[in-house]
Each structure stands twice: as C-alpha cells, then as structure tokens.
C-alpha cells in the first residue's frame, strides 16, 4: 500500500512540475516584444575572420539581394561576423535566396517594388511561422497565390531574432 501511495505521489509531483514548466514556457513567449529596428545597436564582432567558403556564400547572398537590400558587401560580411553561428545564419539567408530566386525566375519582368515585397515576406518568414506572417503582414502588391508560392519555397523553421537588452 505504501509503495502505491509513493508512486501516486511521485506521479502527481511529475504532473505538477510539467504544468509549472509549461506555464513558465508560455509566460516566456508572452514576454517577447516588437522593437523599432532603427533603435537596435549592432552587437560586437564575434568572429575576426570568416572562411573562404563562408565569404563566397555571403558574396552570392549580397549580390542576389543588392537591388532591394542595398548594403555593401563589406557591411554584409561584417554583419555575419557579428553572428554567434554564422553558418546557421548563412543557411537561413541561402534559403531566403532560394525562395526569392525561385519566385523571381518565374517572373523576370518583376519591378523593384514587387521584389521588395517578396523580400519582406521571405525575411519575415525567416523570423516567424507562416501563420503569423499571414496574419501580421500586409501585402500591397503580391496576391494570395503568389504569397502561397513564395512561402512554399521557404522550407526552414523560423528563427526569431533575439535582442539582448543592455542598461
């Protein structure tokens, strides 16, 4: 009888701990906030050097997005040097590039405004799941079929941007 009581109490304790941890996880998600990107200060450079392979990939990424995301190659490389794991970030941008190029190649006469909206959609998708993108992004140029096509080309899980607050 005592063993059954101990097992029952242990089971109840396990359930309570699970509920508590789920609550804490949900509470943490609710504490996320949207920030003005103009108020974000770039973090320090974490990697003094990047490999030749990384530089080649970054060069291609910068080239593909240069007409809609006008940032120099030097600044782009510096930004990747700030990432704790540049390979993961390169992978995200390569997937963004794939989705972008897939859509653009089917629409070679697309203008810069539409390209910018495609980029904005893909960039947003890289940071949040598809349902949030659909509910929080206003599309002025892209129609629903185009949005569906673009989102279908982005295959990675979203990775929210983590911002560290310093007083």
VOTIDREN-528174 format. One line per field, with one value per residue (C-alpha): x, y, z. Coordinates in steps of 0.001 Angstrom, whole numbers. Last residue first. Layout:
u	(X,...)
v	(Y,...)
w	(Z,...)
This chain:
u	(21051,21702,18905,19832,17834,16993,15754,13153,14163,11524,11834,13386,11460,10854,9621,6039,6004,6739,4010,1426,2243,1955,-1428,-2624,-1702,1507,1374,13,516,80,1979,779,-1801,-35,3381,1940,508,3798,5969,8206,11743,12573,9006,9561,12618,10673,7736,9997,11984,8828,7622,10927,10780,7304,8608,11699,9671,9026,9752,11543,8538,9245,12894,11748,9807,12589,15183,13405,12740,16362,17724,15703,17093,20603,19896,18871,21907,24194,22716,23407,26963,27494,26973,27490,26650,28633,30959,27840,27199,30804,30403,27259,28987,31877,29475,27695,24075,21349,18622,16357,18886,21611,19548,21174,24620,24615,23657,26318,29008,27851,28250,31742,32731,31539,33566,36646,36298,35281,37702,37550,34497,32333,32125,30209,26463,24665,22531,18788,16819,16245,14782,11908,11235,8435,8134,8510,7288,4353,6731,8355,4943,4162,7453,6823,3315,4633,7292,4660,2335,5195,6258,2665,2404,5696,4560,1298,3202,5563,2553,901,4140,4595,980,1377,4587,2809,0)
v	(49109,46364,44428,41409,41001,37557,37490,34780,31666,30290,26688,26214,25393,28701,27756,27143,30663,32116,30107,30876,34594,34489,32766,35306,38337,40288,44066,45548,42624,43428,41151,40210,37480,35752,36007,34687,31637,31017,30868,33765,35014,33517,34251,37970,37897,35975,38394,41468,40056,39415,42930,44364,42370,43830,47351,46579,45519,41950,41335,38023,36457,32718,33432,35901,33239,30657,33384,34645,31204,30153,33439,33044,29512,30866,33556,30961,28777,31807,32460,28882,29096,32463,30976,33691,36264,39524,38292,37919,41656,42434,40378,42335,45637,44737,43509,46840,47151,47955,45436,45583,45773,44014,40929,38440,40029,40058,36376,35475,37349,35735,32283,33053,34621,31495,29249,31450,31097,34003,36063,38185,36296,37724,41306,43255,43774,46144,48778,48416,51663,51810,48294,49588,46692,44158,42342,38902,38461,36297,33551,33496,33104,30127,28470,29214,27711,24599,24239,24537,22028,19554,20028,19420,16265,14929,15652,13825,10818,10841,10990,8034,6024,6787,5791,2557,1771,2433,0)
w	(-19489,-22002,-23629,-25727,-28918,-30214,-33797,-34126,-36019,-38365,-39426,-42852,-46022,-47790,-51265,-50097,-48646,-52082,-53822,-51143,-51278,-55074,-54881,-52295,-54407,-54010,-54445,-51237,-48876,-45209,-42879,-39401,-40032,-42911,-41272,-38012,-39807,-41624,-38537,-37600,-38244,-41657,-42715,-42126,-44381,-47026,-46988,-46954,-49883,-51918,-51057,-52215,-55451,-56030,-55610,-57722,-60753,-61947,-65632,-64947,-63162,-62967,-62100,-59415,-57481,-57387,-56832,-53711,-52231,-52865,-51504,-48302,-48003,-48539,-45939,-43354,-44162,-43862,-40409,-39344,-40699,-38988,-35521,-32920,-35540,-35515,-38286,-40458,-40059,-41021,-44205,-45108,-44333,-46669,-49365,-49247,-48191,-50668,-49847,-52887,-55735,-53719,-52773,-55156,-54862,-51061,-50949,-53527,-51605,-48335,-49886,-51176,-47815,-45968,-48284,-47876,-44098,-41870,-39791,-36646,-35417,-32611,-33848,-31243,-31329,-33627,-31925,-32358,-32262,-36027,-35912,-33739,-31421,-31179,-27880,-26409,-22836,-23892,-25023,-21554,-19906,-22141,-21138,-17448,-17689,-19432,-16710,-13969,-15642,-16059,-12408,-11285,-13416,-12038,-8478,-9125,-10485,-7491,-5157,-6918,-6868,-3151,-2432,-4405,-2481,833,0)
